[in-house]
Amino acid sequence: MTPTVRLVAPKGRGAHRTIADAIGAADDGDEIRIAPGEYRERLLLHRPVSLVPEQGAGTVRVVAPQADLPVLELAAPQASVSGLALEGGDRTRPAVVVFSGAAELTDCQVSGGRVEVGGSASAVLRGSRVHRAALAGVHLTTSGPVVLDRCTVEDIDGTGVVVAGRAAAVLSETEVRRVTGSGLRVRGEARAAVRDCETVDAGRNGLLVEEHASVLLLDCRLRDTAGDGVQVTGSSPRTGPVEGRPGSADGGVPSADGGVLLVGCEVLRTGGDGVAVSDRADVLLMDCRVRETAGSGVTAAEDCAVEVVDCLVSRPTGTGLVARVRARLTVRGTSVREAAANGALAYDSAQLTLTESDLVDCAFSAVHVGVRARAALTGVRVGPTPEHGVRVTDRGELSLTGGRAVDCALSGLQLDAEASATVDGLTVVRGRTGVAVASSGELLLTDCDVRSVERAGITLGPVSAAVLRDCRVSGAGTAGLVIEDGSGPTVERCTVRDTAGSGLVVGKGAAPTVTDTTVTGSGKNGLFVGEGGGGTFERCAFAATAFPAVHVGAGADPVLRALRVRDAGQDLDLAEGAAPTVQDCTAQDVASAQWPEPGGRTRGALAVGNPAGGGGPAAEAAPGPAPVEEPPQESLEELLAELEQLVGLERVKHDVSSLVKLMQMVRRREDAGLPAPPLSRHLVFAGNPGTGKTTVARLYGRILAAVGLLERGHLVEADRSALVGEYVGHTGPKTQRVFQQAMGGVLFIDEAYSLVPPGIGNDFGQEAIATLVKLMEDHRDAVVVIVAGYSEEMETFIDSNPGLASRFNRTLLFENYGTPELVGIVERHAAEHQYRLTDPARTALHTLFDATPRDRRFGNGRTARQIFQAMTERQAYRVAELDAPADADLVTLTAQDLPTP
């Protein structure tokens, strides 16, 4: 039978006067066309017909005649409604009900009540709007499938969309806005797959998942919620691991197969946590961004399992990642930035696993593990932070492999209160202390590297029984390794270099066992055993110490066996009452040797070279030769990561990375016995002052050393005054001397064009250039020369000598920093000195830098640093005027602290 078109109009021949009359008269498959106007009637669509407006969407309005009944009820096998405005009479009741059959609403407006789909019905809402309802906008309890495509649910006094019971819903490109409850609520055994949807201005949570439900959110946005962005208080378990990004082969919406999966989603500006999970729920976040949350970024609690992969957690008011109360939180490839508390926190028997992740600029310790929690960290990078990089306390347990802690103000790693740890391959750079142990728990520290800390490299507290193997400490501001009173650690095959204080310090009652350990370049003693100290030191080497290599205090009785001392003023220094056991110790190039002859064994009565103790050099001893300061071993990956962290300089970073690949190829050819290609390693750095030229030059040398093309990779800086002499015959030796200092590293000549000042033909600078060119030829594989300065002047300089043009054929251009980069530099200086900028201060900085001319007088990064210094001075004057400044006043930089232009 051919479908019939039936007309509905208030007037006119051949038309039904009401929509209900037309439905009653229609046959299956008929189309009912409705003339424009308002129809106050209740529609029961019990057969498969179509309702459409005669003159387009929005021209027909159907109003419920009774407040307690829906305006439209669908119960047909195939029924469709298009373009109608449907208005219920009671916002707390359904306006549209589908309880059986299959219904489709397209381009409809539903108001004054919710859309409810129950029973076994299936429904499709496409391009429709649901608004001005109470309790819920869309309520799904059906056992059949439901699709919401390109819909809007808004202005709801309750929840936007509820998926409950055994419902299976698919939402795509749908918006939920301005609801007093949660944006989307999935509960019971329901399943929801949601793609490219958005929840804005929810009065509670953006997404709420309860009981045994399962949800997949793909490329969705949840923002400006009063509660949590996502709250999961229960879910079905995930059926298996997710390999790659979930999706479907045909481009449709993927389905949820257990647990809660958030993929490619953004959670922004929440009143609570970004993602809060509890009650045995199972949740995966992949490639998500959680930003500016009033609570923590991601919280896992109460026996739940949460996995976070390749995500960003930025600027949470609380902690970035939290695991508590037996939860399991697994994090991989994720960055936590600018957390107002910890970067990651685990406590109350929780398990935290962090792999290849960054925790940067956290206000508290980057990682805190406490109250019987367990944490496993692999390849994690932390810092800067004003507290600890990683702190383990209250019987917490840590397993750490690889990773870096940089600029952590208190320590890179802190253990206390019965904490225990197994640490392998950790690198700590700068900060107050490298590793601080004040715990009676077990500690195994292997292959760790501590560099350039302000105080001791490693401190082992009074009850520590730690084991240290193959660890390295260099450039510590006080001692390299401090073994405090009563401690009994084991130290094997470790190295301590270039400390300002003593290399090893042993406190009263301490009894360490130290074997096969090397100490060089100590500013005081190599080994200082304090009063009443003890322990066994065997097969250790001490070299180039400023004070006697070994000092033994009063009442101390260490065993010194097969120790080797070289290049020192004195090998052994004893305080009165010291009683060491000395056996088979040797000295080489020592001005005042006190060891007994090799093969001898002495206990107690050795000569006292400095009765006052180990506080100064031997009286008559000539100082040994100054040790050659070699930079510590560094991996290429670490150096390239350090380069990448520099502000701006994207073009330079790309050029250096390309050079590294070329250098690696050169190295491989040389290792294979093939001749190296004609590749020049010398560079021209062209750009204005303050653009990072010296910093990149220093990194370039270290990179070449890591690749194996330079022996040491250190940097020697020079300018005209360092190379050019004042009289005939003075310049050549002066240039040679500077070049010799750079052997094995990089010679960096700033403002190189000053060697050939314009208009002066017989300047000694030409002799310096000629000498430099010859030395570069004679030592082409031993030194890399970098010349730097303004772009135009550097071109003139290179053209001034044919030898320069052939050796400097590669130029790296350092462009001026833009305003956002300059503000970032100020913020970095502020973070390093424990200051914080207010938002108005950042805005004022943007305005200031935008108005600053980028002429030759502009100092780029130097200008940013000077502005930061001026801000701290003005802040100090401002705070000094306050009667009782709060702690926040001491660290806050405001807009009024900016210098006036």
C-alpha positions in Angstrom: 0.0 0.0 0.0 1.3 3.4 -0.9 1.8 5.7 2.2 -0.7 8.5 2.5 0.1 12.1 3.4 -2.5 13.3 5.9 -2.8 17.0 6.6 -3.6 18.7 9.9 -4.8 22.3 10.0 -7.1 24.3 12.2 -9.0 25.3 9.1 -9.4 24.2 5.5 -11.0 21.5 3.5 -9.6 18.0 3.5 -7.5 18.4 6.7 -7.9 16.9 10.1 -8.5 19.5 12.8 -6.3 17.8 15.4 -3.1 15.8 15.3 -4.7 13.1 17.3 -7.5 12.7 14.7 -4.9 12.3 12.0 -3.0 9.7 14.0 -6.3 7.8 14.6 -7.1 7.8 10.9 -3.6 7.0 9.6 -2.4 3.7 8.3 1.0 2.2 9.0 3.7 4.2 7.2 1.6 7.3 6.6 3.0 10.8 7.0 1.2 13.4 8.9 1.9 17.0 7.9 1.0 19.6 10.4 0.2 23.2 9.6 1.9 26.0 11.6 0.3 26.8 14.9 -0.1 25.8 18.5 -1.9 22.5 19.3 -3.0 21.8 22.8 -3.4 18.1 22.9 -1.8 14.8 24.0 -0.4 12.7 21.3 -0.4 8.8 21.5 1.7 7.5 18.7 0.8 3.8 18.7 1.4 3.0 15.0 4.4 3.5 12.7 3.7 6.9 11.2 5.7 10.1 10.8 4.9 13.5 12.3 6.4 16.5 10.4 5.7 20.2 10.3 4.3 21.4 6.9 6.5 24.5 6.8 9.7 23.4 8.6 11.1 22.9 12.1 9.8 25.2 14.8 6.5 26.2 13.2 4.4 23.7 15.1 4.1 23.8 18.9 2.3 21.0 20.8 1.3 21.7 24.4 0.2 19.1 27.0 -3.5 19.8 28.0 -2.9 18.2 31.4 0.0 18.7 33.7 0.2 15.1 34.9 0.4 13.6 31.5 3.1 13.7 28.8 2.6 15.7 25.7 3.8 12.8 23.5 3.8 9.0 24.1 5.4 6.7 21.6 4.7 2.9 21.5 4.9 2.0 17.8 7.4 -0.3 16.0 8.7 2.5 13.8 7.5 6.0 14.7 9.2 9.3 13.9 8.7 12.9 14.9 10.5 15.7 13.2 10.8 19.5 13.8 8.1 19.8 16.5 8.2 21.8 19.7 6.8 19.6 22.4 5.9 21.2 25.8 4.9 19.3 28.9 2.8 20.7 31.7 4.9 19.7 34.7 8.7 20.1 34.7 9.1 17.2 37.2 7.2 14.8 35.0 8.0 13.3 31.5 7.1 15.5 28.6 8.0 12.7 26.0 7.7 9.0 26.9 8.9 6.0 24.9 8.2 2.6 26.6 8.0 0.2 23.7 8.8 0.0 20.0 11.3 2.2 18.2 11.1 6.0 18.1 13.1 8.7 16.4 13.0 12.4 17.3 14.8 14.7 14.9 15.2 18.5 15.2 12.7 18.6 18.0 12.4 21.0 21.0 11.3 19.4 24.2 10.5 21.6 27.2 8.5 21.6 30.4 9.5 18.0 31.3 12.0 15.3 30.5 12.4 12.7 27.8 12.0 9.3 29.3 12.8 6.0 27.5 12.0 2.8 29.4 10.7 -0.7 29.1 12.2 -2.4 26.1 12.0 0.6 23.7 14.7 1.9 21.5 15.1 5.5 20.6 17.1 8.0 18.5 17.2 11.7 19.4 19.0 13.6 16.7 19.6 17.4 16.5 17.1 17.9 19.3 17.0 20.2 22.3 15.7 19.3 25.8 15.4 22.2 28.2 13.5 23.6 31.2 13.0 20.2 32.9 13.4 19.2 36.6 15.0 16.1 38.1 16.5 15.1 34.7 16.6 16.2 31.1 16.8 12.7 29.5 16.1 9.6 31.6 16.9 6.2 30.1 16.0 2.9 31.8 15.2 0.9 28.8 16.8 -2.4 27.9 16.9 -1.3 24.3 19.5 0.9 22.6 19.3 4.7 22.7 21.2 7.2 20.6 21.6 11.0 21.3 23.3 12.6 18.3 24.0 16.4 18.1 21.6 17.1 20.9 21.5 19.9 23.5 20.3 19.3 27.1 20.3 22.6 29.1 18.7 24.5 31.9 17.8 21.5 33.9 17.0 21.6 37.6 18.6 18.2 38.2 20.8 15.8 36.1 21.3 16.4 32.4 21.2 12.8 31.2 20.6 9.7 33.3 21.4 6.2 32.0 20.2 3.6 34.5 19.1 0.0 34.8 20.3 -2.0 31.9 20.2 0.8 29.4 22.8 1.1 26.6 23.2 4.6 25.4 25.4 6.2 22.7 25.9 10.0 22.8 27.8 11.9 20.1 28.4 15.6 19.6 25.9 16.4 22.4 26.1 19.2 24.9 24.8 19.3 28.5 24.8 22.8 29.9 23.6 24.7 33.0 22.3 21.8 35.1 22.0 21.9 38.9 23.0 18.2 39.2 25.5 16.1 37.4 25.8 16.5 33.6 25.7 12.8 32.8 24.9 10.1 35.4 25.3 6.4 34.6 24.3 3.8 37.2 23.1 0.3 37.8 24.3 -2.0 35.0 23.9 0.6 32.3 26.5 1.2 29.6 27.2 4.5 27.9 29.6 5.3 25.0 30.1 9.1 24.6 32.0 10.8 21.8 32.9 14.4 21.2 30.4 15.6 23.9 30.6 18.5 26.3 29.3 19.2 29.8 29.5 22.8 31.0 28.3 24.5 34.2 27.1 21.4 36.1 26.0 22.0 39.7 27.6 18.8 40.8 29.8 16.5 38.7 30.4 16.6 35.0 30.1 12.7 34.9 28.9 10.5 37.7 29.3 6.7 37.4 27.8 4.4 40.1 27.3 0.8 41.0 28.2 -1.6 38.2 27.9 0.7 35.2 30.5 1.0 32.4 31.3 4.2 30.4 33.6 5.2 27.5 34.2 8.9 27.0 36.1 9.7 23.8 37.3 13.3 23.0 34.8 14.9 25.5 35.1 18.1 27.5 33.9 18.5 31.1 34.4 22.0 32.4 33.2 24.5 35.0 31.6 22.0 37.3 30.8 22.8 40.9 31.8 19.3 42.0 34.2 16.8 40.5 34.8 16.7 36.8 34.4 12.9 36.8 33.2 11.0 39.9 33.2 7.2 39.8 31.9 5.5 42.9 31.6 2.0 41.4 31.8 0.4 38.0 32.0 -3.0 36.3 35.6 -4.3 35.9 37.4 -3.7 32.7 37.4 -6.9 30.5 41.1 -6.5 29.5 44.0 -4.1 28.7 43.4 -1.4 26.1 45.9 -1.5 23.2 46.1 1.9 21.6 43.3 4.4 21.3 39.8 2.8 21.5 37.6 3.3 18.5 35.6 1.4 15.9 36.6 0.3 12.4 33.6 1.8 10.7 34.0 5.3 12.2 31.0 4.9 14.4 30.8 5.5 18.2 32.7 2.8 20.1 30.9 0.9 22.8 31.9 0.6 26.5 33.0 -2.9 27.4 33.5 -2.7 31.1 35.0 -0.2 33.5 35.2 3.5 32.8 37.5 4.7 30.0 38.3 8.4 29.3 40.2 8.9 26.1 41.3 12.3 24.7 39.1 14.1 27.2 39.6 17.5 28.8 38.6 18.3 32.4 38.8 22.0 33.2 38.0 24.2 36.1 36.3 21.9 38.6 35.0 22.8 42.0 36.3 19.4 43.4 38.7 16.9 42.0 39.3 16.5 38.3 38.7 12.8 38.4 37.7 11.1 41.7 37.4 7.3 41.8 36.5 5.0 44.8 34.6 1.9 45.8 36.4 -0.8 43.7 35.8 1.1 40.5 38.1 0.4 37.5 39.0 3.5 35.4 41.4 4.3 32.6 42.5 7.8 31.5 44.4 8.0 28.2 45.6 11.1 26.5 43.5 13.3 28.8 44.1 16.8 30.1 43.0 17.7 33.7 43.5 21.4 34.4 42.8 24.0 37.1 40.9 21.8 39.5 39.9 23.2 42.9 40.8 19.8 44.4 43.3 17.2 43.3 43.8 16.3 39.7 43.1 12.5 39.9 42.2 10.7 43.1 42.0 7.0 43.5 40.5 5.7 46.8 39.0 2.7 48.6 40.1 -0.4 46.7 39.7 1.0 43.2 42.1 0.6 40.3 43.0 3.7 38.2 45.3 3.8 35.2 46.6 7.1 33.8 48.4 7.0 30.4 49.9 9.9 28.4 47.9 12.5 30.3 48.5 16.1 31.6 47.5 17.3 35.0 48.1 21.0 35.3 47.6 23.6 38.0 45.5 21.7 40.5 44.8 23.5 43.7 45.4 20.3 45.6 47.7 17.4 44.7 48.2 16.2 41.1 47.7 12.5 41.7 46.4 10.8 44.9 46.2 7.2 45.8 44.8 6.3 49.2 43.0 3.6 51.2 44.2 0.5 49.3 43.7 2.0 45.9 45.9 1.0 42.9 47.0 4.0 40.8 49.2 3.3 37.7 50.6 6.2 35.8 52.6 6.2 32.6 53.9 8.9 30.3 52.1 11.6 32.2 53.0 15.2 33.3 52.0 16.9 36.5 52.7 20.6 36.5 52.3 23.4 39.0 50.4 21.4 41.6 49.7 23.6 44.7 50.5 20.6 46.9 52.2 17.3 46.0 52.7 16.1 42.5 51.8 12.5 43.5 50.7 11.3 47.0 50.2 7.8 48.2 49.1 6.8 51.7 46.9 4.4 53.7 48.2 1.2 52.1 47.7 2.4 48.6 49.9 1.3 45.6 51.3 3.9 43.3 53.2 3.1 40.1 54.8 5.9 38.1 56.6 5.3 34.8 58.3 7.8 32.5 56.4 10.7 33.9 57.3 14.3 34.9 56.2 16.1 38.1 57.3 19.8 37.7 56.9 22.9 39.8 55.0 21.3 42.7 54.5 23.4 45.8 55.1 20.5 48.1 57.3 17.3 47.6 56.9 16.1 44.1 56.2 12.5 45.2 55.1 11.7 48.8 54.7 8.1 50.0 53.4 7.5 53.5 51.3 5.4 55.9 52.2 1.9 54.6 51.8 2.9 51.0 53.9 1.3 48.3 55.3 3.2 45.3 57.2 2.0 42.2 58.9 4.8 40.2 60.6 4.1 36.8 62.1 6.9 34.7 60.3 9.6 36.7 61.6 13.2 36.5 60.8 15.6 39.4 61.5 19.2 40.2 61.8 22.1 40.7 60.1 22.1 44.1 60.6 24.0 47.3 60.5 20.6 49.2 61.7 17.1 48.5 61.8 15.5 45.1 60.7 12.1 46.5 59.8 11.7 50.2 59.0 8.3 51.8 57.8 8.2 55.4 55.5 6.4 57.9 56.5 2.9 56.9 56.1 3.7 53.2 57.9 1.5 50.7 59.7 2.8 47.5 61.1 1.0 44.5 62.8 3.5 42.2 64.6 2.9 38.9 66.2 5.6 36.9 64.8 9.1 36.9 66.0 12.6 37.8 65.4 15.0 40.7 66.5 18.5 39.7 66.4 21.7 41.8 64.5 20.1 44.7 65.1 22.6 47.5 65.3 20.3 50.5 66.5 17.0 49.0 66.2 14.8 45.9 65.2 11.8 48.0 64.2 11.8 51.7 63.5 8.7 53.8 62.2 8.9 57.4 59.9 7.3 60.0 60.6 3.6 59.2 60.4 4.0 55.4 62.3 1.6 53.2 63.5 1.9 49.6 65.3 0.2 46.7 66.8 2.8 44.4 68.7 2.2 41.2 70.0 4.8 38.7 68.6 8.0 40.3 70.2 11.3 39.4 69.9 14.3 41.7 71.0 17.7 40.5 71.2 20.7 42.7 69.0 21.3 45.8 70.1 21.3 49.4 70.9 17.6 49.9 71.0 14.8 47.4 69.7 11.9 49.4 68.8 12.2 53.1 68.0 9.1 55.1 66.6 9.3 58.6 64.8 6.0 58.7 65.5 2.6 60.3 64.0 0.9 57.3 66.0 -0.9 54.6 67.7 1.1 51.9 69.5 -0.2 48.8 71.0 2.6 46.7 72.8 1.6 43.5 74.2 3.4 40.5 72.9 6.8 41.7 74.4 10.2 40.8 74.3 13.3 43.0 75.6 16.5 41.6 76.1 20.1 42.7 74.0 20.1 45.8 74.3 22.9 48.4 75.1 20.7 51.3 75.9 17.0 51.7 75.5 14.7 48.7 74.2 11.7 50.7 73.3 11.8 54.5 72.7 8.5 56.4 71.0 9.1 59.7 71.7 7.6 63.1 69.8 4.3 62.7 70.4 3.7 59.0 71.7 0.4 57.8 71.7 1.4 54.2 73.6 -0.3 51.4 75.2 2.0 48.7 76.8 0.5 45.6 78.3 2.2 42.6 77.0 5.6 43.5 78.6 8.9 42.5 78.7 12.3 44.3 80.3 15.4 42.7 80.4 19.1 43.5 78.6 18.9 46.9 78.7 22.1 48.9 79.8 20.4 52.1 80.6 16.7 52.4 80.1 14.0 49.8 78.8 11.2 52.1 77.8 11.9 55.8 77.4 8.8 58.0 75.8 10.2 61.2 76.2 9.0 64.8 75.3 5.3 65.3 74.8 4.5 61.7 76.2 1.3 60.2 75.8 1.4 56.4 77.7 -0.6 53.7 79.3 1.5 51.0 80.8 -0.3 47.9 82.5 1.0 44.8 81.3 4.6 45.2 83.0 7.8 43.9 83.0 11.2 45.6 84.5 14.1 43.6 85.1 17.8 44.1 83.3 18.4 47.3 83.8 21.7 49.2 84.1 19.8 52.4 85.3 16.3 53.3 84.6 13.4 51.0 83.4 10.9 53.6 82.4 12.0 57.1 81.8 9.5 59.9 80.0 10.4 63.1 80.4 9.2 66.7 79.5 5.6 67.2 79.0 5.1 63.5 80.5 1.8 62.1 80.2 1.8 58.3 81.8 -0.8 56.0 83.4 1.1 53.0 85.2 -0.8 50.2 86.6 0.0 46.8 85.5 3.7 47.0 87.3 6.7 45.5 87.5 10.2 46.8 89.1 13.0 44.8 89.4 16.7 44.9 87.9 17.2 48.4 88.0 20.8 49.8 88.9 19.3 53.2 89.7 15.7 54.1 89.1 12.7 51.9 87.9 10.7 55.0 87.0 12.4 58.2 86.3 10.0 61.1 85.0 12.1 64.0 85.4 11.5 67.7 84.4 8.0 68.7 83.8 7.0 65.2 84.7 3.6 63.8 84.1 1.3 60.8 86.1 -0.5 58.2 87.6 1.2 55.2 89.2 -1.2 52.7 90.8 -0.8 49.2 89.7 2.9 49.0 91.6 5.6 47.1 92.0 9.3 48.1 93.5 11.9 45.8 94.1 15.7 45.6 92.6 16.5 49.0 93.1 20.0 50.3 93.5 18.7 53.9 95.1 15.5 55.0 93.6 12.6 53.1 92.5 10.7 56.2 91.7 12.3 59.6 90.9 10.2 62.6 89.4 12.0 65.6 89.9 11.4 69.4 88.7 8.0 70.5 88.0 6.8 67.0 89.1 3.3 66.1 88.4 2.7 62.4 90.1 -0.1 60.5 92.1 1.3 57.5 93.1 -1.4 55.2 94.8 -1.2 51.7 94.0 2.5 51.3 95.8 4.5 48.6 96.6 8.2 48.9 98.1 10.3 46.1 98.6 14.0 45.3 98.0 15.2 48.8 99.9 17.3 51.3 99.6 14.5 54.0 98.1 11.0 54.0 97.1 10.5 57.6 96.3 12.9 60.4 95.5 11.7 64.0 93.9 13.6 66.9 95.2 12.8 70.3 93.6 9.5 71.5 92.9 8.2 68.1 93.4 4.5 67.8 93.0 3.3 64.2 94.1 0.0 62.9 96.2 0.6 59.8 97.3 -2.2 57.4 98.9 -2.1 53.9 98.1 1.5 53.1 100.2 3.3 50.5 101.0 6.9 49.5 102.2 8.4 46.2 103.2 12.0 45.6 102.4 12.9 49.2 104.6 15.6 50.8 104.2 14.3 54.4 103.6 10.5 54.5 102.5 9.0 57.8 101.4 5.6 56.8 103.5 2.7 58.1 105.5 0.8 55.5 103.5 -1.5 53.3 103.1 -4.9 54.8 103.2 -3.4 58.3 100.3 -3.2 60.7 99.9 -0.5 63.3 97.3 0.1 65.9 97.2 3.4 67.7 100.6 5.0 68.0 101.2 6.7 64.7 102.8 10.1 64.3 100.4 13.0 64.6 100.9 15.5 61.7 98.3 18.0 62.9 97.4 17.4 66.5 94.6 20.0 66.3 92.7 17.6 64.1 91.5 17.5 60.5 90.6 21.2 60.2 93.5 22.3 58.0 96.3 21.3 55.6 99.5 19.8 56.8 101.8 22.5 58.1 104.8 22.1 55.9 103.4 20.1 53.0 103.4 21.6 49.5 99.9 21.4 48.0 99.5 18.6 45.4 98.6 19.4 41.8 95.1 20.7 41.3 92.8 18.0 40.1 91.5 18.2 36.5 87.9 18.9 36.9 86.0 16.6 34.5 82.3 16.8 34.1 80.3 13.8 35.4 79.2 11.1 33.0 75.9 12.1 31.3 73.7 10.3 28.9 72.7 11.8 25.6 69.0 11.4 26.4 69.4 13.5 29.6 71.3 16.2 27.8 68.8 16.4 25.0 66.0 16.6 27.6 67.8 19.4 29.3 68.1 21.2 26.0 64.4 20.7 25.4 63.5 22.3 28.7 65.1 25.6 27.8 62.6 28.4 27.2 62.0 29.1 23.5 64.8 28.6 21.1 62.8 26.1 19.0 64.8 26.6 15.9 68.1 26.2 17.8 66.9 23.0 19.5 66.0 21.6 16.1 69.4 22.5 14.6 71.3 21.0 17.6 69.2 17.8 17.4 70.0 17.5 13.7 73.7 18.1 14.4 73.6 15.3 17.1 72.3 12.9 14.5 75.1 13.8 12.1 77.7 13.4 14.9 76.3 10.0 15.8 76.7 8.9 12.2 80.3 10.2 12.2 81.0 8.2 15.4 79.5 5.0 14.0 81.6 5.3 10.8 84.8 5.8 12.9 83.9 2.8 15.1 83.4 0.7 12.0 86.9 1.7 10.7 85.5 4.0 8.0 86.9 7.5 7.3 84.9 10.3 8.8 83.1 12.6 6.3 84.3 16.2 6.0 82.0 17.6 8.7 82.9 20.7 10.6 81.9 20.8 14.3 82.7 24.5 14.7 79.7 26.8 14.9 78.7 30.4 14.6 76.0 31.5 17.2 74.3 34.6 15.8 71.8 36.7 17.8 71.3 39.4 20.3 72.5 39.3 23.9 70.6 37.2 26.5 69.2 34.7 24.0 70.9 31.7 25.5 74.0 31.4 23.4 76.4 30.5 26.3 73.9 28.1 27.8 73.5 26.2 24.5 77.3 26.2 23.9 77.8 24.6 27.3 75.2 22.0 26.5 76.7 21.4 23.0 80.0 20.5 24.6 78.5 18.0 27.0 76.4 16.5 24.1 79.6 16.0 22.0 81.2 14.3 25.1 78.2 12.0 25.5 78.4 11.1 21.8 82.1 10.4 22.2 83.4 13.1 19.9 85.0 15.2 22.7 87.0 13.8 25.6 85.6 16.1 28.4 83.0 18.5 26.9 83.7 21.3 29.3 83.3 25.0 28.3 86.0 27.7 28.3 84.7 31.2 27.7 86.9 33.9 26.1 86.7 37.3 24.7 89.1 39.8 23.1 90.9 40.5 26.4 91.6 36.8 26.9 93.1 36.3 23.4 94.7 39.6 22.3 98.0 40.8 23.9 99.1 44.4 24.5 102.5 44.2 22.7 104.2 42.4 19.8 104.7 38.7 20.6 102.2 38.6 23.4 99.0 37.6 21.4 100.2 34.2 20.1 101.1 32.7 23.5 98.0 34.2 25.1 95.7 32.6 22.5 97.6 29.3 22.7 97.1 29.2 26.5 93.4 29.7 26.3 93.1 27.1 23.5 95.0 24.6 25.6 92.6 25.1 28.5 89.8 24.1 26.1 91.4 20.9 24.9 88.8 18.1 25.0 86.0 20.6 25.2 84.5 23.8 23.7 86.1 27.2 23.3 83.4 29.8 23.3 84.4 33.3 22.0 81.8 35.9 22.7 81.6 39.1 20.6 84.2 37.5 18.3 84.0 40.4 15.8 85.8 42.5 18.4 89.0 40.7 17.3 88.9 42.7 14.0 87.7 46.2 15.0 86.7 48.2 11.9 89.1 50.8 10.6 92.2 49.4 12.3 94.4 47.4 9.9 97.4 46.5 12.2 95.4 45.4 15.2 96.8 42.4 17.2 93.4 40.7 16.8 94.4 39.5 13.3 97.3 37.6 15.0 94.9 36.0 17.4 92.7 34.9 14.5 95.7 33.5 12.6 96.9 31.6 15.7 93.4 30.3 16.3 93.0 29.0 12.7 96.3 27.1 12.9 95.4 25.6 16.3 92.0 24.5 15.0 93.7 22.8 12.1 96.4 21.1 14.3 93.8 19.9 16.9 90.8 19.5 14.7 89.4 16.6 16.7 90.3 17.8 20.2 88.5 21.2 20.4 85.3 22.7 19.1 85.3 26.5 18.7 82.1 28.5 18.8 82.1 32.2 17.9 79.2 34.3 19.0 77.8 37.8 18.5 75.3 40.0 16.6 74.2 38.5 13.3 75.5 41.2 10.9 78.8 41.7 12.7 79.4 37.9 12.7 79.1 37.8 8.9 81.8 40.5 8.7 84.0 38.6 11.1 83.8 35.3 9.2 84.6 37.1 6.0 87.7 38.8 7.5 89.9 35.7 7.2 89.6 32.9 4.5 90.5 30.3 7.2 87.5 31.3 9.2 85.0 30.9 6.4 86.2 27.4 5.6 86.0 26.3 9.3 82.8 28.1 10.3 80.3 27.0 7.7 77.3 26.5 10.0 75.4 29.2 11.8 72.7 28.8 14.5 70.4 31.8 14.7 69.2 32.8 18.2 66.1 34.8 17.7 64.7 37.3 20.3 62.4 35.9 22.9 58.7 36.6 22.5 56.6 38.0 25.3 55.2 34.7 26.5 58.8 33.3 26.6 60.1 36.3 28.6 57.2 35.9 31.1 58.1 32.2 31.3 61.7 33.1 32.1 60.6 35.5 34.9 58.3 32.7 36.3 61.2 30.2 36.2 63.4 32.6 38.2 60.5 33.1 40.6 60.0 29.4 41.1 63.8 28.8 41.6 63.8 31.5 44.4 60.5 30.4 45.9 58.3 33.3 44.8 54.9 33.2 43.1 53.4 35.6 40.7 49.8 36.7 40.9 47.7 36.6 37.7 47.6 40.5 37.5 51.4 40.4 37.8 51.6 38.1 34.8 49.3 40.3 32.9 51.4 43.3 33.8 54.5 41.5 32.7 52.9 40.8 29.3 52.1 44.5 28.9 55.6 45.5 29.9 57.4 43.2 27.5 55.0 44.0 24.7 55.9 47.6 25.1 59.7 47.0 25.3 61.5 47.7 22.0 63.4 44.8 20.6 66.4 46.9 19.5 70.1 46.2 20.1 69.9 47.4 23.7 67.3 44.8 24.5 68.8 42.1 26.7 66.2 39.2 26.2 66.7 36.7 29.0 69.0 39.1 30.8 66.3 41.8 30.7 63.8 39.2 32.1 66.2 38.3 34.9 66.8 42.0 35.7 63.1 42.7 35.9 62.7 39.7 38.3 65.4 41.1 40.5 63.8 44.5 40.5 60.5 42.9 41.4 62.0 41.2 44.4 63.6 44.4 45.6 60.3 46.4 45.3 58.4 43.5 46.9 60.9 43.6 49.9 60.3 47.3 50.3 56.5 46.8 50.1 56.4 44.0 52.6 58.7 45.8 55.0 56.0 48.4 55.3 53.4 45.9 56.5 52.9 45.6 60.3 52.4 41.8 60.4 53.1 40.3 57.0 51.7 36.8 56.4 53.7 34.0 55.0 52.0 34.4 51.7 53.1 38.1 51.5 56.8 37.0 51.7 56.6 34.9 48.6 54.0 36.7 46.4 55.0 39.1 43.6 52.2 41.4 42.6 51.7 43.8 39.7 52.7 46.8 41.8 56.2 45.2 42.2 57.0 45.6 38.5 59.5 48.4 37.8 58.0 51.4 36.1 59.1 51.8 32.4 
